[in-house]
């Protein structure tokens, strides 16, 4: 069983206006604002320790549904996947379904990632609740071990009024030598018949570019492109 993160996952409140056409530059610059705003909002510093192959949990005011199972508690892995029921420290991406991670998992960028605690801008896993309390956005701004130049920045949106549907949006995927070349992306879970199923959007394929939006519907077991990305 993995070691849970030593500190809390931080909630951010910054309202973001999405601009079409310039995702890479807009969101790369915006992250500087987000992190600074987050520190001011919380009136306390973000954690300054590294995290590797660990996970944290938060309990939401609503349940998250992945395939046929639901839970208000979600587990965010530093290796780019989110689960319900339990977390995992697995770091080796594989084809989905993967028996080494929880059955009920969404994987926007399952790869061997690394969170540098003393980075600038500050790396972390953040979340935001909507004003109505029905939506959550998870945000990853994270690196890779021994490769300080690689930054991975993506969000996962979930609307409890649309159970089972997750929207992955990508702003940075390492650099031009990465773009998802070693990542596993998709969903996996147990369907209503009790069968383990999965939707594999991408596996070790360098096609995850800034601006890409992928919608995964676990009720239909599909992951499709809803906005194409553009190579940097």
C-alpha positions, 0 to 999 in steps of 0.5 A: 500500500502506498504512503499517503502524502504528508500534507493536505491537498490545497483548494484554489479559488481562482476563476479562469477564463479559457481562451481559444487558440493559445492554450500553451502560452496562456496557461503556462503564464497563468500558473504563475498567477494561480500559485501566488494567488493560492498562497495568499488565499490560504494565508499559509505556505504550500508544502516544501517537500518532494512527493514521489509515488504517493497519493492524497485524498479529499472528501467532496460534498458529492459522490464521484461516479466511475463506472458503476461505483460511487464515492465522495472520497477521491485519491489523487496519485502523484503519477497522474491518476485519480481513483475512488474506494482506495489509492495506489502508489503504482508508478509504472504505466500500462495498458488499461485495465491494469490490475496494479491500480484500483479498479475505479480509476480515471487516468488523465496522464498515468506516468512516472511523475515527480512533485518537486516541493521547492520548485518555482513556480510551486508544483502541486495537485490542487482542486477547486469546487464550483460555487454551486458545490456540484463541480470539482476541478483537479489541477496537476502541475508536476514534474518528472524525476531527474528531468527538471525541464519537464513540466506536466500541467493538466486538469480534470473536470467533473460535474456531479450532475453528469455522473461518470463523465470526466474532462481532461484538458492539457496545457503542458505535457513535458516537452517535445520529446515527451507529449505522452510518449510513455503515458497511459491515458483513459479510464477503467472500472467495474461496469453494472454487470460486474465486469472489469472494463476500460477505455484506452485513449492513448498508450505510449503515444506522443500525441498529447499536445497543449490545448487537447481536451479529452472527454471520458464517459465511464457510463458509455466506456468511451474516451474521445477528443473534444478539442484537438491540441497543437504541437508546440 
